[in-house]
Amino acid sequence: MRHNQHLKSISVYVPIEKVEANLSEIGFQCVGSSTIVADGKFWKKMLYVNKEETISVSEEIGDAYPKDPIITICGSKYTISSIIEGVKN
């Protein structure tokens, strides 16, 4: 049975390594990455999956500091809450 999916995009002010560790901890695996151009900036975009849920993480490439990864979540409310809480801690 497929649960209701929700879409949420959040900007997090933590290192990308913390985001990746949190996703791994709750069972997501990286299935691919690519470089894209959006808003005149270069971004590394990574795709994570866990069963029927999908997480996209974008990190700006360049000299900008601090880095501000953006997480776009298509998943259950539980997954969205888990990720938000996980990157805050």
HTML snippet that shows the backbone in 3Dmol.js (N, CA, C, O; Angstrom):
<script src="https://3Dmol.org/build/3Dmol-min.js"></script>
<div id="view" style="width:600px;height:400px;position:relative"></div>
<script>
const pdb = `
ATOM      1  N   MET A   1       0.833  -1.173   0.000  1.00  0.00           N
ATOM      2  CA  MET A   1       0.000   0.000   0.000  1.00  0.00           C
ATOM      3  C   MET A   1       0.885   1.246   0.000  1.00  0.00           C
ATOM      4  O   MET A   1       1.812   1.359   0.803  1.00  0.00           O
ATOM      5  N   ARG A   2       0.595   2.165  -0.895  1.00  0.00           N
ATOM      6  CA  ARG A   2       1.378   3.383  -1.001  1.00  0.00           C
ATOM      7  C   ARG A   2       0.801   4.460  -0.083  1.00  0.00           C
ATOM      8  O   ARG A   2      -0.400   4.727  -0.104  1.00  0.00           O
ATOM      9  N   HIS A   3       1.668   5.074   0.722  1.00  0.00           N
ATOM     10  CA  HIS A   3       1.251   6.142   1.624  1.00  0.00           C
ATOM     11  C   HIS A   3       1.147   7.452   0.856  1.00  0.00           C
ATOM     12  O   HIS A   3       1.743   7.601  -0.211  1.00  0.00           O
ATOM     13  N   ASN A   4       0.390   8.402   1.400  1.00  0.00           N
ATOM     14  CA  ASN A   4       0.297   9.712   0.780  1.00  0.00           C
ATOM     15  C   ASN A   4       1.677  10.346   0.713  1.00  0.00           C
ATOM     16  O   ASN A   4       2.418  10.351   1.695  1.00  0.00           O
ATOM     17  N   GLN A   5       2.010  10.874  -0.442  1.00  0.00           N
ATOM     18  CA  GLN A   5       3.297  11.525  -0.643  1.00  0.00           C
ATOM     19  C   GLN A   5       3.101  13.039  -0.581  1.00  0.00           C
ATOM     20  O   GLN A   5       2.089  13.562  -1.048  1.00  0.00           O
ATOM     21  N   HIS A   6       4.066  13.727  -0.007  1.00  0.00           N
ATOM     22  CA  HIS A   6       4.046  15.179   0.096  1.00  0.00           C
ATOM     23  C   HIS A   6       5.346  15.699  -0.485  1.00  0.00           C
ATOM     24  O   HIS A   6       6.360  15.002  -0.473  1.00  0.00           O
ATOM     25  N   LEU A   7       5.321  16.916  -0.992  1.00  0.00           N
ATOM     26  CA  LEU A   7       6.518  17.539  -1.550  1.00  0.00           C
ATOM     27  C   LEU A   7       6.894  18.725  -0.676  1.00  0.00           C
ATOM     28  O   LEU A   7       6.064  19.589  -0.393  1.00  0.00           O
ATOM     29  N   LYS A   8       8.153  18.760  -0.249  1.00  0.00           N
ATOM     30  CA  LYS A   8       8.629  19.860   0.587  1.00  0.00           C
ATOM     31  C   LYS A   8      10.061  20.160   0.201  1.00  0.00           C
ATOM     32  O   LYS A   8      10.870  19.248   0.034  1.00  0.00           O
ATOM     33  N   SER A   9      10.371  21.421   0.061  1.00  0.00           N
ATOM     34  CA  SER A   9      11.727  21.848  -0.237  1.00  0.00           C
ATOM     35  C   SER A   9      12.198  22.737   0.904  1.00  0.00           C
ATOM     36  O   SER A   9      11.535  23.715   1.250  1.00  0.00           O
ATOM     37  N   ILE A  10      13.346  22.396   1.489  1.00  0.00           N
ATOM     38  CA  ILE A  10      13.867  23.172   2.610  1.00  0.00           C
ATOM     39  C   ILE A  10      15.330  23.522   2.360  1.00  0.00           C
ATOM     40  O   ILE A  10      16.066  22.769   1.722  1.00  0.00           O
ATOM     41  N   SER A  11      15.722  24.652   2.862  1.00  0.00           N
ATOM     42  CA  SER A  11      17.103  25.090   2.809  1.00  0.00           C
ATOM     43  C   SER A  11      17.693  24.855   4.189  1.00  0.00           C
ATOM     44  O   SER A  11      17.152  25.339   5.183  1.00  0.00           O
ATOM     45  N   VAL A  12      18.783  24.127   4.262  1.00  0.00           N
ATOM     46  CA  VAL A  12      19.380  23.805   5.555  1.00  0.00           C
ATOM     47  C   VAL A  12      20.746  24.471   5.671  1.00  0.00           C
ATOM     48  O   VAL A  12      21.482  24.577   4.689  1.00  0.00           O
ATOM     49  N   TYR A  13      21.070  24.908   6.850  1.00  0.00           N
ATOM     50  CA  TYR A  13      22.336  25.596   7.079  1.00  0.00           C
ATOM     51  C   TYR A  13      23.299  24.690   7.826  1.00  0.00           C
ATOM     52  O   TYR A  13      23.837  25.062   8.869  1.00  0.00           O
ATOM     53  N   VAL A  14      23.508  23.507   7.288  1.00  0.00           N
ATOM     54  CA  VAL A  14      24.437  22.539   7.862  1.00  0.00           C
ATOM     55  C   VAL A  14      25.296  21.992   6.733  1.00  0.00           C
ATOM     56  O   VAL A  14      24.898  22.064   5.570  1.00  0.00           O
ATOM     57  N   PRO A  15      26.462  21.448   7.048  1.00  0.00           N
ATOM     58  CA  PRO A  15      27.314  20.881   6.002  1.00  0.00           C
ATOM     59  C   PRO A  15      26.617  19.722   5.280  1.00  0.00           C
ATOM     60  O   PRO A  15      25.816  18.997   5.869  1.00  0.00           O
ATOM     61  N   ILE A  16      26.937  19.569   4.007  1.00  0.00           N
ATOM     62  CA  ILE A  16      26.339  18.510   3.194  1.00  0.00           C
ATOM     63  C   ILE A  16      26.619  17.140   3.794  1.00  0.00           C
ATOM     64  O   ILE A  16      25.802  16.229   3.657  1.00  0.00           O
ATOM     65  N   GLU A  17      27.758  16.980   4.455  1.00  0.00           N
ATOM     66  CA  GLU A  17      28.106  15.696   5.070  1.00  0.00           C
ATOM     67  C   GLU A  17      27.094  15.305   6.144  1.00  0.00           C
ATOM     68  O   GLU A  17      26.767  14.127   6.291  1.00  0.00           O
ATOM     69  N   LYS A  18      26.602  16.279   6.888  1.00  0.00           N
ATOM     70  CA  LYS A  18      25.602  16.001   7.917  1.00  0.00           C
ATOM     71  C   LYS A  18      24.282  15.571   7.284  1.00  0.00           C
ATOM     72  O   LYS A  18      23.611  14.666   7.781  1.00  0.00           O
ATOM     73  N   VAL A  19      23.920  16.222   6.194  1.00  0.00           N
ATOM     74  CA  VAL A  19      22.694  15.853   5.473  1.00  0.00           C
ATOM     75  C   VAL A  19      22.808  14.423   4.962  1.00  0.00           C
ATOM     76  O   VAL A  19      21.892  13.621   5.142  1.00  0.00           O
ATOM     77  N   GLU A  20      23.934  14.103   4.323  1.00  0.00           N
ATOM     78  CA  GLU A  20      24.142  12.760   3.776  1.00  0.00           C
ATOM     79  C   GLU A  20      24.139  11.703   4.877  1.00  0.00           C
ATOM     80  O   GLU A  20      23.568  10.627   4.696  1.00  0.00           O
ATOM     81  N   ALA A  21      24.767  11.992   6.011  1.00  0.00           N
ATOM     82  CA  ALA A  21      24.795  11.044   7.127  1.00  0.00           C
ATOM     83  C   ALA A  21      23.392  10.805   7.657  1.00  0.00           C
ATOM     84  O   ALA A  21      23.030   9.671   7.970  1.00  0.00           O
ATOM     85  N   ASN A  22      22.597  11.866   7.762  1.00  0.00           N
ATOM     86  CA  ASN A  22      21.223  11.737   8.248  1.00  0.00           C
ATOM     87  C   ASN A  22      20.389  10.884   7.295  1.00  0.00           C
ATOM     88  O   ASN A  22      19.623  10.029   7.738  1.00  0.00           O
ATOM     89  N   LEU A  23      20.531  11.109   6.008  1.00  0.00           N
ATOM     90  CA  LEU A  23      19.770  10.323   5.035  1.00  0.00           C
ATOM     91  C   LEU A  23      20.160   8.848   5.100  1.00  0.00           C
ATOM     92  O   LEU A  23      19.297   7.972   5.041  1.00  0.00           O
ATOM     93  N   SER A  24      21.445   8.578   5.219  1.00  0.00           N
ATOM     94  CA  SER A  24      21.920   7.199   5.325  1.00  0.00           C
ATOM     95  C   SER A  24      21.389   6.538   6.589  1.00  0.00           C
ATOM     96  O   SER A  24      20.995   5.371   6.572  1.00  0.00           O
ATOM     97  N   GLU A  25      21.382   7.285   7.678  1.00  0.00           N
ATOM     98  CA  GLU A  25      20.929   6.763   8.971  1.00  0.00           C
ATOM     99  C   GLU A  25      19.464   6.327   8.932  1.00  0.00           C
ATOM    100  O   GLU A  25      19.084   5.371   9.609  1.00  0.00           O
ATOM    101  N   ILE A  26      18.645   7.020   8.148  1.00  0.00           N
ATOM    102  CA  ILE A  26      17.225   6.652   8.103  1.00  0.00           C
ATOM    103  C   ILE A  26      16.893   5.776   6.890  1.00  0.00           C
ATOM    104  O   ILE A  26      15.723   5.584   6.556  1.00  0.00           O
ATOM    105  N   GLY A  27      17.938   5.246   6.233  1.00  0.00           N
ATOM    106  CA  GLY A  27      17.728   4.214   5.231  1.00  0.00           C
ATOM    107  C   GLY A  27      17.698   4.633   3.772  1.00  0.00           C
ATOM    108  O   GLY A  27      17.265   3.854   2.923  1.00  0.00           O
ATOM    109  N   PHE A  28      18.147   5.847   3.457  1.00  0.00           N
ATOM    110  CA  PHE A  28      18.180   6.279   2.064  1.00  0.00           C
ATOM    111  C   PHE A  28      19.533   5.968   1.453  1.00  0.00           C
ATOM    112  O   PHE A  28      20.555   6.002   2.138  1.00  0.00           O
ATOM    113  N   GLN A  29      19.536   5.663   0.153  1.00  0.00           N
ATOM    114  CA  GLN A  29      20.763   5.391  -0.574  1.00  0.00           C
ATOM    115  C   GLN A  29      20.861   6.333  -1.762  1.00  0.00           C
ATOM    116  O   GLN A  29      19.870   6.604  -2.440  1.00  0.00           O
ATOM    117  N   CYS A  30      22.068   6.826  -2.005  1.00  0.00           N
ATOM    118  CA  CYS A  30      22.301   7.693  -3.156  1.00  0.00           C
ATOM    119  C   CYS A  30      22.323   6.824  -4.409  1.00  0.00           C
ATOM    120  O   CYS A  30      23.070   5.849  -4.487  1.00  0.00           O
ATOM    121  N   VAL A  31      21.496   7.187  -5.386  1.00  0.00           N
ATOM    122  CA  VAL A  31      21.425   6.402  -6.624  1.00  0.00           C
ATOM    123  C   VAL A  31      21.979   7.155  -7.823  1.00  0.00           C
ATOM    124  O   VAL A  31      22.018   6.610  -8.926  1.00  0.00           O
ATOM    125  N   GLY A  32      22.403   8.386  -7.631  1.00  0.00           N
ATOM    126  CA  GLY A  32      22.985   9.132  -8.738  1.00  0.00           C
ATOM    127  C   GLY A  32      23.188  10.589  -8.402  1.00  0.00           C
ATOM    128  O   GLY A  32      22.595  11.123  -7.465  1.00  0.00           O
ATOM    129  N   SER A  33      24.047  11.227  -9.194  1.00  0.00           N
ATOM    130  CA  SER A  33      24.267  12.658  -9.025  1.00  0.00           C
ATOM    131  C   SER A  33      24.615  13.269 -10.372  1.00  0.00           C
ATOM    132  O   SER A  33      25.074  12.580 -11.282  1.00  0.00           O
ATOM    133  N   SER A  34      24.390  14.566 -10.485  1.00  0.00           N
ATOM    134  CA  SER A  34      24.719  15.280 -11.716  1.00  0.00           C
ATOM    135  C   SER A  34      24.984  16.735 -11.376  1.00  0.00           C
ATOM    136  O   SER A  34      24.661  17.204 -10.285  1.00  0.00           O
ATOM    137  N   THR A  35      25.574  17.435 -12.324  1.00  0.00           N
ATOM    138  CA  THR A  35      25.807  18.868 -12.179  1.00  0.00           C
ATOM    139  C   THR A  35      24.798  19.589 -13.057  1.00  0.00           C
ATOM    140  O   THR A  35      24.626  19.252 -14.228  1.00  0.00           O
ATOM    141  N   ILE A  36      24.133  20.582 -12.482  1.00  0.00           N
ATOM    142  CA  ILE A  36      23.140  21.353 -13.229  1.00  0.00           C
ATOM    143  C   ILE A  36      23.442  22.839 -13.070  1.00  0.00           C
ATOM    144  O   ILE A  36      24.184  23.249 -12.177  1.00  0.00           O
ATOM    145  N   VAL A  37      22.847  23.638 -13.960  1.00  0.00           N
ATOM    146  CA  VAL A  37      22.948  25.094 -13.868  1.00  0.00           C
ATOM    147  C   VAL A  37      21.540  25.624 -13.650  1.00  0.00           C
ATOM    148  O   VAL A  37      20.626  25.326 -14.418  1.00  0.00           O
ATOM    149  N   ALA A  38      21.375  26.417 -12.591  1.00  0.00           N
ATOM    150  CA  ALA A  38      20.081  27.032 -12.287  1.00  0.00           C
ATOM    151  C   ALA A  38      20.342  28.362 -11.605  1.00  0.00           C
ATOM    152  O   ALA A  38      21.245  28.470 -10.777  1.00  0.00           O
ATOM    153  N   ASP A  39      19.571  29.359 -11.942  1.00  0.00           N
ATOM    154  CA  ASP A  39      19.711  30.692 -11.360  1.00  0.00           C
ATOM    155  C   ASP A  39      21.129  31.241 -11.516  1.00  0.00           C
ATOM    156  O   ASP A  39      21.627  31.948 -10.640  1.00  0.00           O
ATOM    157  N   GLY A  40      21.770  30.913 -12.629  1.00  0.00           N
ATOM    158  CA  GLY A  40      23.115  31.413 -12.886  1.00  0.00           C
ATOM    159  C   GLY A  40      24.184  30.802 -12.008  1.00  0.00           C
ATOM    160  O   GLY A  40      25.291  31.334 -11.931  1.00  0.00           O
ATOM    161  N   LYS A  41      23.884  29.692 -11.339  1.00  0.00           N
ATOM    162  CA  LYS A  41      24.835  29.027 -10.457  1.00  0.00           C
ATOM    163  C   LYS A  41      24.953  27.562 -10.854  1.00  0.00           C
ATOM    164  O   LYS A  41      24.042  26.996 -11.459  1.00  0.00           O
ATOM    165  N   PHE A  42      26.072  26.962 -10.512  1.00  0.00           N
ATOM    166  CA  PHE A  42      26.265  25.535 -10.712  1.00  0.00           C
ATOM    167  C   PHE A  42      25.878  24.810  -9.427  1.00  0.00           C
ATOM    168  O   PHE A  42      26.211  25.251  -8.327  1.00  0.00           O
ATOM    169  N   TRP A  43      25.176  23.698  -9.579  1.00  0.00           N
ATOM    170  CA  TRP A  43      24.719  22.910  -8.443  1.00  0.00           C
ATOM    171  C   TRP A  43      25.070  21.447  -8.667  1.00  0.00           C
ATOM    172  O   TRP A  43      25.000  20.949  -9.791  1.00  0.00           O
ATOM    173  N   LYS A  44      25.444  20.766  -7.603  1.00  0.00           N
ATOM    174  CA  LYS A  44      25.568  19.309  -7.614  1.00  0.00           C
ATOM    175  C   LYS A  44      24.250  18.787  -7.074  1.00  0.00           C
ATOM    176  O   LYS A  44      23.862  19.122  -5.954  1.00  0.00           O
ATOM    177  N   LYS A  45      23.560  17.975  -7.852  1.00  0.00           N
ATOM    178  CA  LYS A  45      22.259  17.448  -7.446  1.00  0.00           C
ATOM    179  C   LYS A  45      22.392  15.938  -7.251  1.00  0.00           C
ATOM    180  O   LYS A  45      22.851  15.227  -8.145  1.00  0.00           O
ATOM    181  N   MET A  46      21.984  15.455  -6.070  1.00  0.00           N
ATOM    182  CA  MET A  46      22.078  14.033  -5.744  1.00  0.00           C
ATOM    183  C   MET A  46      20.681  13.484  -5.489  1.00  0.00           C
ATOM    184  O   MET A  46      19.838  14.164  -4.904  1.00  0.00           O
ATOM    185  N   LEU A  47      20.443  12.275  -5.922  1.00  0.00           N
ATOM    186  CA  LEU A  47      19.135  11.645  -5.765  1.00  0.00           C
ATOM    187  C   LEU A  47      19.258  10.462  -4.810  1.00  0.00           C
ATOM    188  O   LEU A  47      20.092   9.578  -5.003  1.00  0.00           O
ATOM    189  N   TYR A  48      18.419  10.457  -3.782  1.00  0.00           N
ATOM    190  CA  TYR A  48      18.379   9.391  -2.779  1.00  0.00           C
ATOM    191  C   TYR A  48      17.016   8.726  -2.816  1.00  0.00           C
ATOM    192  O   TYR A  48      16.000   9.396  -3.005  1.00  0.00           O
ATOM    193  N   VAL A  49      16.988   7.411  -2.636  1.00  0.00           N
ATOM    194  CA  VAL A  49      15.715   6.695  -2.611  1.00  0.00           C
ATOM    195  C   VAL A  49      15.669   5.748  -1.419  1.00  0.00           C
ATOM    196  O   VAL A  49      16.690   5.276  -0.919  1.00  0.00           O
ATOM    197  N   ASN A  50      14.432   5.491  -0.987  1.00  0.00           N
ATOM    198  CA  ASN A  50      14.152   4.550   0.081  1.00  0.00           C
ATOM    199  C   ASN A  50      12.763   4.000  -0.210  1.00  0.00           C
ATOM    200  O   ASN A  50      11.766   4.672   0.054  1.00  0.00           O
ATOM    201  N   LYS A  51      12.687   2.808  -0.742  1.00  0.00           N
ATOM    202  CA  LYS A  51      11.413   2.200  -1.117  1.00  0.00           C
ATOM    203  C   LYS A  51      10.700   3.099  -2.115  1.00  0.00           C
ATOM    204  O   LYS A  51      11.166   3.248  -3.244  1.00  0.00           O
ATOM    205  N   GLU A  52       9.582   3.703  -1.727  1.00  0.00           N
ATOM    206  CA  GLU A  52       8.811   4.529  -2.655  1.00  0.00           C
ATOM    207  C   GLU A  52       9.064   6.017  -2.487  1.00  0.00           C
ATOM    208  O   GLU A  52       8.425   6.829  -3.156  1.00  0.00           O
ATOM    209  N   GLU A  53       9.980   6.387  -1.608  1.00  0.00           N
ATOM    210  CA  GLU A  53      10.220   7.798  -1.338  1.00  0.00           C
ATOM    211  C   GLU A  53      11.491   8.272  -2.032  1.00  0.00           C
ATOM    212  O   GLU A  53      12.433   7.503  -2.222  1.00  0.00           O
ATOM    213  N   THR A  54      11.504   9.542  -2.406  1.00  0.00           N
ATOM    214  CA  THR A  54      12.617  10.121  -3.138  1.00  0.00           C
ATOM    215  C   THR A  54      13.056  11.419  -2.473  1.00  0.00           C
ATOM    216  O   THR A  54      12.229  12.249  -2.096  1.00  0.00           O
ATOM    217  N   ILE A  55      14.363  11.583  -2.336  1.00  0.00           N
ATOM    218  CA  ILE A  55      14.937  12.796  -1.766  1.00  0.00           C
ATOM    219  C   ILE A  55      15.942  13.336  -2.777  1.00  0.00           C
ATOM    220  O   ILE A  55      16.776  12.590  -3.289  1.00  0.00           O
ATOM    221  N   SER A  56      15.862  14.616  -3.058  1.00  0.00           N
ATOM    222  CA  SER A  56      16.824  15.275  -3.922  1.00  0.00           C
ATOM    223  C   SER A  56      17.575  16.297  -3.075  1.00  0.00           C
ATOM    224  O   SER A  56      16.962  17.112  -2.385  1.00  0.00           O
ATOM    225  N   VAL A  57      18.906  16.248  -3.131  1.00  0.00           N
ATOM    226  CA  VAL A  57      19.723  17.192  -2.379  1.00  0.00           C
ATOM    227  C   VAL A  57      20.557  17.977  -3.385  1.00  0.00           C
ATOM    228  O   VAL A  57      21.266  17.393  -4.204  1.00  0.00           O
ATOM    229  N   SER A  58      20.467  19.296  -3.320  1.00  0.00           N
ATOM    230  CA  SER A  58      21.249  20.158  -4.207  1.00  0.00           C
ATOM    231  C   SER A  58      22.222  20.978  -3.383  1.00  0.00           C
ATOM    232  O   SER A  58      21.851  21.577  -2.373  1.00  0.00           O
ATOM    233  N   GLU A  59      23.474  20.996  -3.826  1.00  0.00           N
ATOM    234  CA  GLU A  59      24.487  21.794  -3.144  1.00  0.00           C
ATOM    235  C   GLU A  59      25.136  22.704  -4.167  1.00  0.00           C
ATOM    236  O   GLU A  59      25.544  22.252  -5.237  1.00  0.00           O
ATOM    237  N   GLU A  60      25.234  23.996  -3.841  1.00  0.00           N
ATOM    238  CA  GLU A  60      25.859  24.947  -4.760  1.00  0.00           C
ATOM    239  C   GLU A  60      27.344  24.637  -4.881  1.00  0.00           C
ATOM    240  O   GLU A  60      28.025  24.389  -3.886  1.00  0.00           O
ATOM    241  N   ILE A  61      27.832  24.658  -6.116  1.00  0.00           N
ATOM    242  CA  ILE A  61      29.251  24.434  -6.380  1.00  0.00           C
ATOM    243  C   ILE A  61      29.888  25.805  -6.573  1.00  0.00           C
ATOM    244  O   ILE A  61      29.379  26.632  -7.330  1.00  0.00           O
ATOM    245  N   GLY A  62      30.977  26.037  -5.902  1.00  0.00           N
ATOM    246  CA  GLY A  62      31.664  27.314  -6.056  1.00  0.00           C
ATOM    247  C   GLY A  62      32.241  27.787  -4.747  1.00  0.00           C
ATOM    248  O   GLY A  62      32.382  27.023  -3.793  1.00  0.00           O
ATOM    249  N   ASP A  63      32.571  29.064  -4.719  1.00  0.00           N
ATOM    250  CA  ASP A  63      33.241  29.632  -3.561  1.00  0.00           C
ATOM    251  C   ASP A  63      32.290  30.186  -2.517  1.00  0.00           C
ATOM    252  O   ASP A  63      32.736  30.720  -1.501  1.00  0.00           O
ATOM    253  N   ALA A  64      31.000  30.072  -2.743  1.00  0.00           N
ATOM    254  CA  ALA A  64      30.030  30.616  -1.790  1.00  0.00           C
ATOM    255  C   ALA A  64      30.204  29.960  -0.423  1.00  0.00           C
ATOM    256  O   ALA A  64      30.366  28.743  -0.328  1.00  0.00           O
ATOM    257  N   TYR A  65      30.170  30.760   0.621  1.00  0.00           N
ATOM    258  CA  TYR A  65      30.263  30.225   1.971  1.00  0.00           C
ATOM    259  C   TYR A  65      29.387  31.077   2.866  1.00  0.00           C
ATOM    260  O   TYR A  65      29.422  32.297   2.705  1.00  0.00           O
ATOM    261  N   PRO A  66      28.620  30.560   3.778  1.00  0.00           N
ATOM    262  CA  PRO A  66      28.532  29.122   4.033  1.00  0.00           C
ATOM    263  C   PRO A  66      27.696  28.419   2.973  1.00  0.00           C
ATOM    264  O   PRO A  66      26.831  29.023   2.337  1.00  0.00           O
ATOM    265  N   LYS A  67      27.969  27.148   2.798  1.00  0.00           N
ATOM    266  CA  LYS A  67      27.192  26.342   1.868  1.00  0.00           C
ATOM    267  C   LYS A  67      25.773  26.205   2.400  1.00  0.00           C
ATOM    268  O   LYS A  67      25.560  26.165   3.611  1.00  0.00           O
ATOM    269  N   ASP A  68      24.830  26.134   1.517  1.00  0.00           N
ATOM    270  CA  ASP A  68      23.420  26.103   1.901  1.00  0.00           C
ATOM    271  C   ASP A  68      22.717  25.012   1.112  1.00  0.00           C
ATOM    272  O   ASP A  68      21.999  25.315   0.158  1.00  0.00           O
ATOM    273  N   PRO A  69      22.906  23.732   1.488  1.00  0.00           N
ATOM    274  CA  PRO A  69      22.245  22.663   0.736  1.00  0.00           C
ATOM    275  C   PRO A  69      20.722  22.824   0.751  1.00  0.00           C
ATOM    276  O   PRO A  69      20.143  23.265   1.745  1.00  0.00           O
ATOM    277  N   ILE A  70      20.098  22.468  -0.342  1.00  0.00           N
ATOM    278  CA  ILE A  70      18.646  22.501  -0.441  1.00  0.00           C
ATOM    279  C   ILE A  70      18.162  21.072  -0.601  1.00  0.00           C
ATOM    280  O   ILE A  70      18.634  20.342  -1.472  1.00  0.00           O
ATOM    281  N   ILE A  71      17.220  20.674   0.242  1.00  0.00           N
ATOM    282  CA  ILE A  71      16.675  19.322   0.208  1.00  0.00           C
ATOM    283  C   ILE A  71      15.247  19.405  -0.302  1.00  0.00           C
ATOM    284  O   ILE A  71      14.429  20.149   0.238  1.00  0.00           O
ATOM    285  N   THR A  72      14.950  18.641  -1.342  1.00  0.00           N
ATOM    286  CA  THR A  72      13.581  18.532  -1.835  1.00  0.00           C
ATOM    287  C   THR A  72      13.129  17.112  -1.561  1.00  0.00           C
ATOM    288  O   THR A  72      13.749  16.155  -2.025  1.00  0.00           O
ATOM    289  N   ILE A  73      12.045  16.975  -0.803  1.00  0.00           N
ATOM    290  CA  ILE A  73      11.572  15.676  -0.343  1.00  0.00           C
ATOM    291  C   ILE A  73      10.227  15.365  -0.974  1.00  0.00           C
ATOM    292  O   ILE A  73       9.301  16.174  -0.915  1.00  0.00           O
ATOM    293  N   CYS A  74      10.126  14.201  -1.571  1.00  0.00           N
ATOM    294  CA  CYS A  74       8.836  13.670  -1.996  1.00  0.00           C
ATOM    295  C   CYS A  74       8.658  12.400  -1.193  1.00  0.00           C
ATOM    296  O   CYS A  74       9.179  11.344  -1.551  1.00  0.00           O
ATOM    297  N   GLY A  75       7.915  12.513  -0.102  1.00  0.00           N
ATOM    298  CA  GLY A  75       7.783  11.372   0.790  1.00  0.00           C
ATOM    299  C   GLY A  75       6.690  11.588   1.808  1.00  0.00           C
ATOM    300  O   GLY A  75       5.906  12.533   1.713  1.00  0.00           O
ATOM    301  N   SER A  76       6.648  10.707   2.779  1.00  0.00           N
ATOM    302  CA  SER A  76       5.609  10.760   3.813  1.00  0.00           C
ATOM    303  C   SER A  76       5.901  11.894   4.795  1.00  0.00           C
ATOM    304  O   SER A  76       7.027  12.386   4.875  1.00  0.00           O
ATOM    305  N   LYS A  77       4.881  12.299   5.534  1.00  0.00           N
ATOM    306  CA  LYS A  77       5.076  13.323   6.565  1.00  0.00           C
ATOM    307  C   LYS A  77       6.100  12.857   7.585  1.00  0.00           C
ATOM    308  O   LYS A  77       6.875  13.663   8.099  1.00  0.00           O
ATOM    309  N   TYR A  78       6.112  11.555   7.884  1.00  0.00           N
ATOM    310  CA  TYR A  78       7.068  11.003   8.838  1.00  0.00           C
ATOM    311  C   TYR A  78       8.498  11.211   8.334  1.00  0.00           C
ATOM    312  O   TYR A  78       9.366  11.645   9.091  1.00  0.00           O
ATOM    313  N   THR A  79       8.744  10.903   7.059  1.00  0.00           N
ATOM    314  CA  THR A  79      10.083  11.058   6.496  1.00  0.00           C
ATOM    315  C   THR A  79      10.491  12.519   6.498  1.00  0.00           C
ATOM    316  O   THR A  79      11.624  12.844   6.854  1.00  0.00           O
ATOM    317  N   ILE A  80       9.592  13.401   6.107  1.00  0.00           N
ATOM    318  CA  ILE A  80       9.890  14.832   6.092  1.00  0.00           C
ATOM    319  C   ILE A  80      10.282  15.294   7.489  1.00  0.00           C
ATOM    320  O   ILE A  80      11.289  15.983   7.654  1.00  0.00           O
ATOM    321  N   SER A  81       9.497  14.922   8.494  1.00  0.00           N
ATOM    322  CA  SER A  81       9.796  15.299   9.881  1.00  0.00           C
ATOM    323  C   SER A  81      11.125  14.719  10.349  1.00  0.00           C
ATOM    324  O   SER A  81      11.900  15.405  11.015  1.00  0.00           O
ATOM    325  N   SER A  82      11.396  13.462  10.006  1.00  0.00           N
ATOM    326  CA  SER A  82      12.641  12.805  10.419  1.00  0.00           C
ATOM    327  C   SER A  82      13.857  13.513   9.855  1.00  0.00           C
ATOM    328  O   SER A  82      14.855  13.694  10.552  1.00  0.00           O
ATOM    329  N   ILE A  83      13.777  13.911   8.602  1.00  0.00           N
ATOM    330  CA  ILE A  83      14.913  14.578   7.969  1.00  0.00           C
ATOM    331  C   ILE A  83      15.117  15.960   8.568  1.00  0.00           C
ATOM    332  O   ILE A  83      16.245  16.337   8.883  1.00  0.00           O
ATOM    333  N   ILE A  84      14.054  16.708   8.726  1.00  0.00           N
ATOM    334  CA  ILE A  84      14.163  18.048   9.302  1.00  0.00           C
ATOM    335  C   ILE A  84      14.752  17.991  10.710  1.00  0.00           C
ATOM    336  O   ILE A  84      15.637  18.778  11.044  1.00  0.00           O
ATOM    337  N   GLU A  85      14.267  17.067  11.532  1.00  0.00           N
ATOM    338  CA  GLU A  85      14.800  16.926  12.893  1.00  0.00           C
ATOM    339  C   GLU A  85      16.238  16.433  12.872  1.00  0.00           C
ATOM    340  O   GLU A  85      17.061  16.879  13.671  1.00  0.00           O
ATOM    341  N   GLY A  86      16.543  15.511  11.957  1.00  0.00           N
ATOM    342  CA  GLY A  86      17.897  14.950  11.883  1.00  0.00           C
ATOM    343  C   GLY A  86      18.959  15.956  11.517  1.00  0.00           C
ATOM    344  O   GLY A  86      20.074  15.882  12.034  1.00  0.00           O
ATOM    345  N   VAL A  87      18.653  16.894  10.645  1.00  0.00           N
ATOM    346  CA  VAL A  87      19.666  17.876  10.265  1.00  0.00           C
ATOM    347  C   VAL A  87      19.769  19.013  11.272  1.00  0.00           C
ATOM    348  O   VAL A  87      20.758  19.745  11.280  1.00  0.00           O
ATOM    349  N   LYS A  88      18.751  19.169  12.128  1.00  0.00           N
ATOM    350  CA  LYS A  88      18.804  20.198  13.171  1.00  0.00           C
ATOM    351  C   LYS A  88      19.717  19.775  14.310  1.00  0.00           C
ATOM    352  O   LYS A  88      20.373  20.614  14.928  1.00  0.00           O
ATOM    353  N   ASN A  89      19.764  18.468  14.594  1.00  0.00           N
ATOM    354  CA  ASN A  89      20.549  17.975  15.736  1.00  0.00           C
ATOM    355  C   ASN A  89      22.003  17.881  15.419  1.00  0.00           C
ATOM    356  O   ASN A  89      22.796  17.485  16.272  1.00  0.00           O
TER     357      ASN A  89
END
`;
const viewer = $3Dmol.createViewer("view");
viewer.addModel(pdb, "pdb");
viewer.setStyle({}, {cartoon: {color: "spectrum"}});
viewer.zoomTo();
viewer.render();
</script>
